């Protein structure tokens, strides 16, 4: 709890309203953060959290409402002004130059003289004081995601902020790294720094935060003291109903192998990508295998090797339903029964400016939509209507442009499109990333049903809770290599979290010994 | 008060159709201002430029004659443009099409075969495709930018034509003019309407528009090209070949430009000269964009562009203005179109400046 109880809040918002052409992002939001308080802003995606933080940090201007900084009314026209007031922000997506060193990156954000040696020393001081180890001379592209986040935090701390905003800071961290981050944040709070902590992870908020403001659809739906609540009660405030629970069938003894990866090694062309090294994996019909890992450890590269977006020279390395497919393009792999839901929805999983019907055609054209090279639009449209109805996609209809859908609804549409092709092998990346709680649980249940009907499913996700909820087996990817697989019920967050930093026991050949049920 | 451009929630369909009309209107307006500056009566200038060419049925027929190569080139180019394949070299492909088709006719001079004309048309298409295949190969093999390579090939094509008509292909009985023999009647496209110069190339062009419409709206290949143009990553995700899009985009443009070239040689010109095309290949790019890359739009915009060509000739004759005035109008049209297109994605709004 805050060490002192001063009378006036460090930051108070009164009636903040921000309207975009198609949506009211913030609608009369009040918020007060006391000095030394860790204050959670809780809400689903699209609830207006990010907009609110951007208002505070001066990235966007509110249409209505007041901002009071230490009791004084202020306008924050831009981030530079915000930093001058004493507000620092760590964004979810880092803003670092990969080709520069840590100290060079920090120097770019600090006003005043450009004295790198002195700055390096200050970075080391701060990093030691707050337990944020990082070497100022290293190049950013060589840093792990967790280390990059530390650089961002240090960059803020060097300016002695009195309010620090963190946007979903744990989504890129291992459970162990999360604990270290929390220690740092608690230390900052005891020194009187106020912290705004944006998250949708209820257990974290309960562990860390002194107070919480809950947003839904751009409005405040409640404030609470997280330590006196349960995740269930907070979830109700956040989504307006109880958290749905998925039902998981009995693990299957495993059917035929639908995906087999044998000794896959692949050097990436991207200078900042991750090389894949000697990956072995098997996914059988009737099971869900999850790949856990901190982002940027080779997930993208592995997915592209599986989907065929990056065909391989070695055709043996990837096998689907008994066929060697390493050299085949995605269309030919799909013809064998593979379907794939990519991480990026707009621009990869769907074409933004095309209608939903046209987007159905992107991958589902094999379902009777072609006739000697011409498109049977009627069939495609019926498929789209079906998908919209079955997966409860909120949209204007099959003629709506893909980009007019919210992230969660577009995800439901893409997942629906892939599932309705009755795949033998379904590969999904971050299936519920950015999707609201209700829709996520629906997607997870759909995957479980699909597994029960005999589909082989591979899920790559950064959300450990999700993997533990739906997977039969879990493997971990770190630095481009894959750990042995673990039956979900015989492991835990602690062990998988440890493996995520690349430390798993060497048990002869890694990967995929026939699994034990 | 100041003007602010606000992003629209979604691009306005209405504006995307209105924008070419707005551009045409602005072109008329600034054209009249231009006449005024040049010391001519704007009303008179407007009449001479835009109304005189159409004052009789012969004029209307000439309009369709001149619109034919524009239609052909523009519909071919639009296939590529939809897939972000930027073929800037239709002019060169037109010339090589004219050379290959015309060369065939000269080689079989005097033949009475019914196959002569169709083979010439095919040879023209082939010639254009060969010229377009060079940038397509360079792009797919070496990732060389097709904008540069296709444009540079225009100048090479012009020099090849010039060399042939000054040298090996020069008509020996032609009083040393840089031109080939006239094509025989069998190698000339039949006239559609007696008393005019409109020939069967117009039918081919209209057919190309229909084929283009079917390709873009009904065929799976056309759909794949659209995806490749709008979201490259989505195309890769679906497994559509990006290289195939480049090849089809370039070859469609080359083939149609080549047909336009041979249709000029076997039509109104009747022989190969140094002046087969008054820049039809370049003007066709403007035609394609003013026509919103849609075959129906291209039909109308090619008529408009043909009118600009004819108006330029009239202005030269009756207003004593250089014929390049039509290029000025072409430029203004493109300029205003690009300007008007901003309103598709943005909405202007007057706002009070905040303190």
Interface residues (C-beta under 8 A of the other chain):
Chain A: X20 X21 X22 X307 X308 X309 X329 X330 X331 X332 X333 X334 X340 X342 X344 X347 X348 X349 X350 X351 X352 X353 X354 X358 X361 X362 X363 X365 X370 X373 X374 X375 X401 X403 X404
Chain B: X6 X7 X8 X9 X10 X11 X214 X218 X219 X220 X221 X223 X226 X227 X230 X231 X233 X234 X236 X237 X238 X239 X240 X241
